[in-house]
Amino acid sequence: MSDTIEVATIPITVDFSGGLEMLFDNQRRHSVSLPAVDSGGKPADIAFLISHLCEKLMKDPRAELFVLDSHIRPGILVLINDADWELEGEEDYKIQPRDNILFVSTLHGG
């Protein structure tokens, strides 16, 4: 008998564009196995995905280019299966298997 605990995961695809990919190892597309529940036992939502991406996937130390006060920075568009996340409940959207989440920076330095 094994002592390891099987953690249910949700397979999703996460894409970064508009320069955000530089924060994630210069890779635009990532296949992510997201834990199905957060540390509090709640079903995985976009807010949990954001913290998971920062903790587990972000390679660059400049997290402030992606998040501000634990929320997506203003100027970053989020699409859930090609729909604006505002139509889906923003950070409260419950992640579903095979969702495609796209983060696009609209911020340009000058």
C-alpha positions in Angstrom: 0.0 0.0 0.0 1.4 3.4 -1.0 1.5 6.5 1.3 1.1 8.9 -1.6 -2.2 10.7 -1.8 -3.8 10.9 -5.3 -4.7 14.5 -6.0 -7.4 15.0 -8.7 -6.3 17.4 -11.4 -8.0 19.3 -14.2 -6.2 19.3 -17.6 -6.3 22.8 -19.1 -4.3 24.9 -21.7 -3.0 28.3 -20.7 -1.7 30.7 -23.3 0.2 33.9 -22.8 0.6 36.7 -25.4 1.5 40.4 -25.7 4.8 39.9 -23.9 3.5 37.9 -20.9 5.1 34.8 -22.3 8.5 36.2 -21.2 7.4 35.7 -17.6 6.7 32.0 -18.3 10.0 30.8 -19.8 9.3 32.5 -23.2 6.7 29.8 -23.9 3.3 30.9 -25.2 1.3 27.7 -24.6 1.4 25.5 -21.5 -0.5 22.3 -20.8 -1.3 22.5 -17.1 -2.6 19.9 -14.7 -4.4 22.1 -12.2 -5.3 20.7 -8.8 -9.1 20.3 -8.8 -9.5 22.0 -5.4 -7.6 24.8 -3.7 -5.9 24.6 -0.3 -9.2 25.4 1.3 -11.0 22.6 -0.5 -13.0 24.9 -2.9 -13.3 23.9 -6.6 -10.5 25.4 -8.7 -11.4 28.8 -10.1 -9.5 31.5 -12.0 -8.3 33.1 -8.8 -6.7 29.8 -7.8 -5.2 29.4 -11.3 -3.6 32.8 -11.1 -1.9 32.0 -7.8 -0.9 28.5 -9.1 0.7 30.0 -12.2 2.7 32.4 -10.2 3.9 29.8 -7.7 4.5 26.8 -10.1 4.9 28.1 -13.6 6.3 31.6 -13.6 10.1 31.6 -14.2 10.6 35.4 -14.0 10.8 37.1 -10.6 8.8 40.1 -11.8 5.4 38.7 -10.8 4.1 42.3 -10.5 4.0 42.4 -14.3 1.2 39.8 -14.1 -0.5 40.3 -10.8 -1.2 43.2 -8.5 -2.4 42.5 -5.0 -3.0 38.9 -5.9 -5.3 39.9 -8.8 -4.6 40.1 -12.6 -3.0 43.5 -13.3 -5.2 46.1 -15.1 -4.4 46.0 -18.8 -4.3 42.2 -19.1 -7.2 40.7 -21.0 -8.3 37.2 -19.9 -10.2 35.0 -22.3 -11.9 31.8 -21.2 -12.5 29.5 -24.2 -12.4 32.6 -26.5 -14.9 34.6 -24.4 -14.1 37.6 -22.2 -13.8 36.5 -18.6 -16.2 39.3 -17.6 -18.9 37.2 -19.3 -17.9 34.1 -17.3 -17.6 35.6 -13.8 -14.0 36.7 -13.9 -12.0 35.2 -11.0 -15.0 33.2 -9.7 -15.2 31.1 -12.9 -14.9 27.4 -12.0 -12.2 25.8 -14.2 -13.5 22.9 -16.4 -11.5 20.1 -18.0 -9.9 21.2 -21.3 -10.6 24.9 -20.8 -8.3 27.2 -22.7 -7.4 30.3 -20.7 -5.6 33.1 -22.6 -3.8 36.0 -20.9 -3.0 39.0 -23.2 -1.1 42.0 -22.1 -2.3 45.3 -23.7 0.4 47.3 -21.9 3.1 48.7 -24.0 6.1 50.7 -22.7 7.0 54.0 -24.4 
